[in-house]
Amino acid sequence: MAAGSGTVIWEGYGLYFQSEKFSDPYGLAIAIKHDFGYKGSALYTIYGHLEAIHVERGDIVNGGDVIGLVGETGKTTGPHLHFEVRIGENDFFVTRNPELWLTPPQGWGIIAARIMETNGEPLMKQAVHIRKLSSDQHWSVVTYAGGGVNSDPYYKENMVIGDLPAGNYLITTDYEENSYSIYAEIFPGMVTYLRFVGNQGFYSRPPSTPSSSFIPPDQSQIPSP
């Protein structure tokens, strides 16, 4: 379903290459340019690996309209919807993690975190374990693996997990044969932000204000078709 109102600007194969190629990693895909933007920039959503497409370029859609069917076309290991948010232009290198853009269900919240080595370098493919204290429910999430992943300029996160019921949690990760933990509270409809800095452990202070030092990802880091 369309995430919001807007205009279909792409449908079919070739979204990544911006030309019709059946080898495109997104497979059958749709791009919508929304009627609304963010801080003066255009906002786009992407729907990839589809089995079928029910819209055409130029169609006007509303949030909740059925635009296609989930599939496994393109570079994928099984059926699922690949969903992206893009800011400013319809380009792979401005994609953001959609979990920071989707409103969680009522009563649920989100954790965003920057998980780093002791020297401040991002930890890639680092497992983080999350446990809700009142119910003993468990979740596990792995940090971004680099490459074409773009962090939000404010959070500079490399880990996000959404749809967590509000309440108190214990967050744990292992680093250099030690286990580090922090207690955190999830609030309905809000983002709880954490930082982990290697041997210094976890911090819950908010992120610093973004500055002009933000550097976009290297455009040479292109996924193979």
C-alpha positions as CSV (number, residue, x, y, z in Angstrom):
1,M,0.0,0.0,0.0
2,A,1.2,3.5,-0.7
3,A,2.7,5.1,2.5
4,G,1.1,8.5,1.6
5,S,-0.4,10.6,-1.1
6,G,1.7,11.4,-4.2
7,T,2.5,10.6,-7.8
8,V,3.9,7.4,-9.2
9,I,7.2,8.4,-10.9
10,W,8.5,4.8,-11.5
11,E,7.0,1.4,-12.0
12,G,8.7,-1.7,-13.4
13,Y,12.2,-3.0,-13.7
14,G,15.3,-0.8,-13.6
15,L,14.7,1.5,-10.6
16,Y,18.3,1.4,-9.4
17,F,19.8,2.0,-12.9
18,Q,17.1,4.4,-13.9
19,S,16.7,2.5,-17.1
20,E,14.8,-0.7,-17.9
21,K,17.1,-3.6,-16.9
22,F,15.8,-6.9,-15.8
23,S,19.0,-7.5,-13.8
24,D,18.1,-4.5,-11.6
25,P,18.5,-5.5,-7.9
26,Y,15.1,-4.0,-6.9
27,G,13.3,-6.2,-9.4
28,L,9.8,-5.0,-10.1
29,A,9.6,-1.7,-8.2
30,I,7.5,1.4,-7.6
31,A,8.7,4.9,-6.7
32,I,6.2,7.6,-5.4
33,K,7.0,11.3,-5.1
34,H,4.9,12.5,-2.2
35,D,2.7,15.6,-2.1
36,F,4.6,16.7,1.1
37,G,8.3,17.1,1.7
38,Y,10.7,17.4,4.7
39,K,12.4,20.6,5.6
40,G,11.9,22.0,2.1
41,S,13.2,18.8,0.3
42,A,11.1,16.3,-1.7
43,L,10.2,13.0,-0.1
44,Y,10.0,9.7,-2.0
45,T,9.1,6.1,-1.0
46,I,10.3,3.0,-2.8
47,Y,8.6,-0.4,-3.0
48,G,10.8,-3.2,-4.3
49,H,10.9,-7.0,-5.2
50,L,7.2,-6.9,-6.2
51,E,5.3,-9.8,-7.8
52,A,2.9,-7.5,-9.6
53,I,2.3,-3.8,-10.1
54,H,-1.2,-2.2,-10.0
55,V,-0.3,1.4,-10.9
56,E,1.2,3.3,-13.9
57,R,3.6,6.2,-14.0
58,G,1.8,9.4,-13.6
59,D,-1.0,7.9,-11.4
60,I,-2.1,9.9,-8.4
61,V,-2.3,7.7,-5.3
62,N,-3.5,8.2,-1.7
63,G,-2.1,6.7,1.5
64,G,-3.4,3.1,1.9
65,D,-4.1,2.6,-1.8
66,V,-3.0,-0.9,-3.0
67,I,-0.3,-0.4,-5.5
68,G,1.1,-3.9,-6.0
69,L,1.7,-7.4,-4.6
70,V,4.7,-8.6,-2.5
71,G,7.1,-10.8,-4.4
72,E,10.7,-11.9,-4.8
73,T,11.8,-10.3,-8.0
74,G,15.3,-8.9,-8.2
75,K,18.2,-9.6,-5.8
76,T,16.5,-11.2,-2.9
77,T,16.5,-14.4,-0.8
78,G,12.7,-14.7,-0.4
79,P,9.4,-12.9,-0.7
80,H,9.2,-9.6,1.1
81,L,8.6,-5.9,0.6
82,H,11.7,-3.8,0.3
83,F,10.7,-0.3,1.5
84,E,12.8,2.9,1.4
85,V,12.4,6.6,2.2
86,R,14.5,9.0,0.1
87,I,15.0,12.7,0.7
88,G,15.7,15.4,-1.9
89,E,15.8,13.2,-5.0
90,N,14.9,9.7,-6.2
91,D,18.4,8.3,-5.8
92,F,19.8,5.3,-4.0
93,F,22.5,7.4,-2.2
94,V,19.9,9.5,-0.3
95,T,18.0,6.5,1.1
96,R,17.1,6.6,4.9
97,N,16.0,3.9,7.2
98,P,12.2,3.9,7.0
99,E,11.8,2.7,10.6
100,L,12.6,6.3,11.6
101,W,9.8,7.6,9.4
102,L,6.9,5.2,10.0
103,T,4.6,6.0,12.9
104,P,4.7,3.1,15.3
105,P,1.4,1.4,16.4
106,Q,-0.4,3.2,19.2
107,G,1.4,2.5,22.5
108,W,4.7,1.5,20.9
109,G,8.0,3.2,20.3
110,I,11.4,3.0,18.6
111,I,15.1,2.6,19.6
112,A,17.8,4.3,17.5
113,A,21.4,3.8,18.5
114,R,24.9,4.5,17.4
115,I,27.0,1.5,18.2
116,M,30.8,2.2,18.0
117,E,34.2,0.8,18.6
118,T,36.2,2.3,21.5
119,N,37.9,4.6,18.9
120,G,34.5,5.9,17.7
121,E,34.4,3.9,14.4
122,P,30.9,2.3,13.8
123,L,30.6,-1.3,14.7
124,M,29.3,-3.3,11.7
125,K,27.1,-6.4,12.0
126,Q,27.1,-6.1,15.8
127,A,24.3,-8.0,17.5
128,V,22.3,-6.0,20.1
129,H,19.8,-7.8,22.4
130,I,16.7,-6.2,23.8
131,R,14.5,-7.5,26.6
132,K,11.3,-6.1,27.9
133,L,11.4,-6.4,31.7
134,S,7.7,-6.8,32.4
135,S,7.0,-9.6,29.9
136,D,10.5,-11.1,29.3
137,Q,10.0,-10.7,25.5
138,H,13.2,-10.7,23.5
139,W,14.3,-9.0,20.3
140,S,17.7,-9.0,18.5
141,V,18.9,-6.5,15.9
142,V,22.2,-6.2,14.0
143,T,23.9,-2.9,13.2
144,Y,24.2,-1.7,9.6
145,A,26.8,-3.4,7.5
146,G,28.2,-0.3,5.7
147,G,28.2,0.1,1.9
148,G,25.1,1.9,0.7
149,V,23.5,2.4,4.1
150,N,22.9,6.1,4.9
151,S,22.5,7.2,8.5
152,D,20.1,10.0,9.5
153,P,22.1,13.3,9.9
154,Y,20.6,13.9,13.3
155,Y,20.9,10.5,14.9
156,K,23.9,9.2,12.9
157,E,22.6,5.8,13.9
158,N,23.7,2.4,12.7
159,M,20.9,0.5,14.4
160,V,17.1,1.0,14.6
161,I,14.4,-1.2,15.8
162,G,10.7,-0.1,15.7
163,D,7.4,-1.4,17.0
164,L,8.5,-2.0,20.6
165,P,5.7,-1.9,23.2
166,A,6.2,1.0,25.6
167,G,7.9,0.1,28.9
168,N,11.2,-0.6,30.5
169,Y,13.9,-2.6,28.7
170,L,17.4,-4.0,29.2
171,I,19.6,-3.6,26.2
172,T,22.8,-5.7,26.0
173,T,25.7,-6.2,23.6
174,D,29.0,-8.1,23.7
175,Y,32.3,-6.4,23.0
176,E,35.8,-7.8,23.3
177,E,34.7,-10.7,25.5
178,N,32.7,-8.5,27.8
179,S,28.9,-7.9,28.1
180,Y,27.6,-4.4,28.4
181,S,24.0,-3.4,29.3
182,I,21.8,-0.4,29.9
183,Y,18.3,0.1,31.1
184,A,16.1,2.3,28.9
185,E,12.4,3.3,28.8
186,I,10.4,3.2,25.5
187,F,7.7,5.9,25.3
188,P,4.7,5.6,23.0
189,G,5.2,7.2,19.6
190,M,8.8,8.4,20.5
191,V,12.4,7.5,19.6
192,T,14.7,6.4,22.5
193,Y,18.3,7.2,21.5
194,L,21.4,5.3,22.8
195,R,25.1,5.3,22.2
196,F,27.6,2.5,22.7
197,V,31.4,3.3,22.7
198,G,33.3,0.1,23.0
199,N,34.9,-0.4,26.4
200,Q,33.2,2.7,27.7
201,G,29.8,1.0,27.4
202,F,26.4,2.6,26.8
203,Y,25.2,6.2,27.1
204,S,21.6,7.5,26.9
205,R,22.4,11.2,26.2
206,P,20.7,12.7,23.1
207,P,22.6,13.1,19.9
208,S,24.5,16.3,19.1
209,T,23.1,18.8,16.7
210,P,23.9,18.1,13.0
211,S,26.6,20.3,11.4
212,S,27.9,20.9,8.0
213,S,30.5,18.2,8.6
214,F,28.1,15.5,7.5
215,I,29.6,13.6,4.6
216,P,27.3,11.6,2.3
217,P,28.3,8.0,1.6
218,D,30.8,7.1,-1.1
219,Q,28.9,6.7,-4.4
220,S,31.5,4.1,-5.5
221,Q,29.9,1.7,-3.0
222,I,27.3,0.4,-5.4
223,P,25.5,-3.0,-4.9
224,S,26.1,-5.6,-7.6
225,P,23.3,-6.0,-10.1
